Amino acid sequence: MTILLFLAPFSVALGLLAVAAFWWTLKAGQYEDPQGDAARILVDDPEDDRPSP
């Protein structure tokens, strides 16, 4: 039963850490252009056509 005294605060702290990481990605602009990111996958990069050394 004493393990709950350790695991409960640990799980709350881990959840708060996940929320803080998500908030940080929002502030950093990670999700600003989802349509552009989806279209960028389809564009061929000329550097990708180079032969392997």
C-alpha atoms as an extended CHARMM CRD file, in Angstrom:
* protein
*
        53  EXT
         1         1  MET       CA              0.0000000000        0.0000000000        0.0000000000  PROA      1               0.0000000000
         2         2  THR       CA              2.8980000000        2.3630000000        0.5740000000  PROA      2               0.0000000000
         3         3  ILE       CA              3.8560000000        2.0270000000       -3.0880000000  PROA      3               0.0000000000
         4         4  LEU       CA              0.7710000000        4.1180000000       -3.8920000000  PROA      4               0.0000000000
         5         5  LEU       CA              2.3050000000        6.9870000000       -1.9500000000  PROA      5               0.0000000000
         6         6  PHE       CA              5.1680000000        6.8830000000       -4.4400000000  PROA      6               0.0000000000
         7         7  LEU       CA              3.3150000000        6.0380000000       -7.6620000000  PROA      7               0.0000000000
         8         8  ALA       CA              0.4280000000        8.5030000000       -7.3620000000  PROA      8               0.0000000000
         9         9  PRO       CA              2.5970000000       11.6570000000       -7.2240000000  PROA      9               0.0000000000
        10        10  PHE       CA              4.9280000000       10.1720000000       -9.8220000000  PROA      10              0.0000000000
        11        11  SER       CA              2.0780000000        9.6150000000      -12.2750000000  PROA      11              0.0000000000
        12        12  VAL       CA              0.7090000000       13.1220000000      -11.6810000000  PROA      12              0.0000000000
        13        13  ALA       CA              4.1780000000       14.5910000000      -12.2620000000  PROA      13              0.0000000000
        14        14  LEU       CA              4.5690000000       12.5500000000      -15.4430000000  PROA      14              0.0000000000
        15        15  GLY       CA              1.2030000000       13.7850000000      -16.7060000000  PROA      15              0.0000000000
        16        16  LEU       CA              2.1520000000       17.3850000000      -15.9620000000  PROA      16              0.0000000000
        17        17  LEU       CA              5.4260000000       16.8550000000      -17.7980000000  PROA      17              0.0000000000
        18        18  ALA       CA              3.5150000000       15.6040000000      -20.8440000000  PROA      18              0.0000000000
        19        19  VAL       CA              1.2030000000       18.6350000000      -20.7380000000  PROA      19              0.0000000000
        20        20  ALA       CA              4.2130000000       20.9500000000      -20.4440000000  PROA      20              0.0000000000
        21        21  ALA       CA              5.8790000000       19.2810000000      -23.4460000000  PROA      21              0.0000000000
        22        22  PHE       CA              2.6930000000       19.6570000000      -25.4850000000  PROA      22              0.0000000000
        23        23  TRP       CA              2.3900000000       23.3270000000      -24.4690000000  PROA      23              0.0000000000
        24        24  TRP       CA              6.0160000000       23.8800000000      -25.4990000000  PROA      24              0.0000000000
        25        25  THR       CA              5.3680000000       22.4210000000      -28.9620000000  PROA      25              0.0000000000
        26        26  LEU       CA              2.3450000000       24.6830000000      -29.3550000000  PROA      26              0.0000000000
        27        27  LYS       CA              4.3930000000       27.7500000000      -28.4220000000  PROA      27              0.0000000000
        28        28  ALA       CA              7.2110000000       26.6850000000      -30.7820000000  PROA      28              0.0000000000
        29        29  GLY       CA              4.8140000000       26.6030000000      -33.7560000000  PROA      29              0.0000000000
        30        30  GLN       CA              5.0720000000       22.8760000000      -34.3650000000  PROA      30              0.0000000000
        31        31  TYR       CA              1.4830000000       22.6310000000      -35.6330000000  PROA      31              0.0000000000
        32        32  GLU       CA              1.2800000000       25.8340000000      -37.6820000000  PROA      32              0.0000000000
        33        33  ASP       CA              1.1030000000       24.3980000000      -41.2200000000  PROA      33              0.0000000000
        34        34  PRO       CA             -0.2960000000       20.8520000000      -41.3350000000  PROA      34              0.0000000000
        35        35  GLN       CA             -1.4650000000       21.2270000000      -44.9610000000  PROA      35              0.0000000000
        36        36  GLY       CA              1.9780000000       22.3710000000      -46.0920000000  PROA      36              0.0000000000
        37        37  ASP       CA              3.6520000000       19.5050000000      -44.2670000000  PROA      37              0.0000000000
        38        38  ALA       CA              1.3450000000       17.0170000000      -45.9530000000  PROA      38              0.0000000000
        39        39  ALA       CA              2.0380000000       18.4710000000      -49.4000000000  PROA      39              0.0000000000
        40        40  ARG       CA              5.7880000000       18.6900000000      -48.8090000000  PROA      40              0.0000000000
        41        41  ILE       CA              5.9920000000       14.9070000000      -48.5360000000  PROA      41              0.0000000000
        42        42  LEU       CA              4.8820000000       14.6000000000      -52.1540000000  PROA      42              0.0000000000
        43        43  VAL       CA              7.5150000000       17.0010000000      -53.5680000000  PROA      43              0.0000000000
        44        44  ASP       CA             10.6390000000       15.3930000000      -55.0050000000  PROA      44              0.0000000000
        45        45  ASP       CA             13.8810000000       16.8090000000      -53.6920000000  PROA      45              0.0000000000
        46        46  PRO       CA             16.5660000000       17.0650000000      -56.4010000000  PROA      46              0.0000000000
        47        47  GLU       CA             19.2380000000       16.1250000000      -53.8620000000  PROA      47              0.0000000000
        48        48  ASP       CA             17.5450000000       12.7630000000      -53.3790000000  PROA      48              0.0000000000
        49        49  ASP       CA             18.3590000000       11.7890000000      -56.9930000000  PROA      49              0.0000000000
        50        50  ARG       CA             22.1060000000       11.7300000000      -56.3500000000  PROA      50              0.0000000000
        51        51  PRO       CA             23.7420000000        8.3240000000      -56.6560000000  PROA      51              0.0000000000
        52        52  SER       CA             24.9130000000        6.7020000000      -53.4590000000  PROA      52              0.0000000000
        53        53  PRO       CA             28.6750000000        6.8450000000      -52.8480000000  PROA      53              0.0000000000
